[in-house]
């Protein structure tokens, strides 16, 4: 990589830090983040982690988070902030850029630099790097697997074979949907091999654009990869020898997940759900949000992969693999009716790599120095526009429905609710031992995490026989009217939005409420 490529890589790394790190705690935890935080706290404080085959995904997020917690200032889960929880996903999001060094000879130095910049500024990559969920780890381990697999294909060294197996094991231990990426990889390998063979037979000549590659690894290297992957899988799923049922549960999990993928879920969306968010998202009274530049450059990269011009792409074998891989994975995620927006990162990774190839090829195809400078300037403006979108979406609209990547997001009002409950409990006779009842048929996460210091809490999906407690949170959909039913012994003190279309009524025992109100500052008469 020349000095300009090195400078571009450093710029990409700096942009990634700048866009991902500020104000990590500004957005309330999503309900999935709250669940992950509770499971992390149990692992950190009690050494207790059990993989659940029905929910919550794999263990890597929690175990890698431990490394961050051991280095941080928090001494227990009560002291953990939202920002500290998200440091681990930020680290993996930035780490994607470093992995490109392993692919530099395959993508080309200039293409790697452009891909690094686009990874750094992609609004989707930035936004979900700031989410304490599994997806960015899955994307990181996917790119790791592709990168070390490429290194093995070039060197045939057993170390790279072992690392490829370990990469697959880490993907497995991160999220169940890893099988979709693996299926796309195998199809891409097969399709690339068929295409290269057809091309060679058609041209009847061996050229630089049709590389001779030994496709079949040595049996000993296959065994080494399987062993490394198996060890990683076993260690994580048996919770480092504390959960014997974990490995079998990691296989049994696919029955409930297949049920959801078939449509048994509230997360059912049309085929264009991902593409709308990536290419043209225009809610009312909002500007257009779009990463179309990446898609256009990716199409250029796909064309270059098959144009058979060694001046535009150094190693077409890898480029063709990325085309087949990205197209296959995009089709899979588009066709599956179960959709959550962060899943788009998996195929968008391939699109960004192809976009780097496309950008480099466009610059290389310029015939004069001036046109090359103008094109680089135009691409820089496009990247700057992506960075600006990433900044606005992450810093100013992190919980706003105008944001294409916001989904079932906890309302900022939830923090006001938590602060009000803490303030009321501070004047209660039992303090943090005050009984609190949560009654809602809808998910009440992330409230269990935000109220983790309270030890006497009850969670109900319907009104119990005795719903009363000093503090009660009740879904507005239940129409509980506990103030009227108690003859005003309990007061409905406020209505709070937990997330879109989910509202909670806060009831407080009358005497406790009056005691709390007495502590409030009086307005000047």
HELIX and SHEET records of a PDB file:
HELIX    1   1 UNK A    3  UNK A   21  1                                  19    
HELIX    2   2 UNK A   31  UNK A   46  1                                  16    
HELIX    3   3 UNK A   60  UNK A   71  1                                  12    
HELIX    4   4 UNK A   77  UNK A   79  5                                   3    
HELIX    5   5 UNK A   82  UNK A   99  1                                  18    
HELIX    6   6 UNK A  100  UNK A  103  5                                   4    
HELIX    7   7 UNK A  104  UNK A  107  1                                   4    
HELIX    8   8 UNK A  109  UNK A  121  1                                  13    
HELIX    9   9 UNK A  123  UNK A  129  1                                   7    
HELIX   10  10 UNK A  135  UNK A  155  1                                  21    
HELIX   11  11 UNK A  158  UNK A  172  1                                  15    
HELIX   12  12 UNK A  178  UNK A  203  1                                  26    
HELIX   13  13 UNK A  219  UNK A  237  1                                  19    
HELIX   14  14 UNK A  246  UNK A  261  1                                  16    
HELIX   15  15 UNK A  273  UNK A  279  1                                   7    
HELIX   16  16 UNK A  292  UNK A  306  1                                  15    
HELIX   17  17 UNK A  316  UNK A  335  1                                  20    
HELIX   18  18 UNK A  341  UNK A  344  5                                   4    
HELIX   19  19 UNK A  345  UNK A  365  1                                  21    
HELIX   20  20 UNK A  369  UNK A  395  1                                  27    
HELIX   21  21 UNK A  413  UNK A  426  1                                  14    
HELIX   22  22 UNK A  431  UNK A  433  5                                   3    
HELIX   23  23 UNK A  447  UNK A  450  1                                   4    
HELIX   24  24 UNK A  476  UNK A  478  5                                   3    
HELIX   25  25 UNK A  482  UNK A  485  1                                   4    
HELIX   26  26 UNK A  510  UNK A  517  1                                   8    
SHEET    1   A 5 UNK A 457  UNK A 460  0                                        
SHEET    2   A 5 UNK A 436  UNK A 439  1                                        
SHEET    3   A 5 UNK A 471  UNK A 475  1                                        
SHEET    4   A 5 UNK A 502  UNK A 509 -1                                        
SHEET    5   A 5 UNK A 490  UNK A 499 -1                                        
END                                                                             
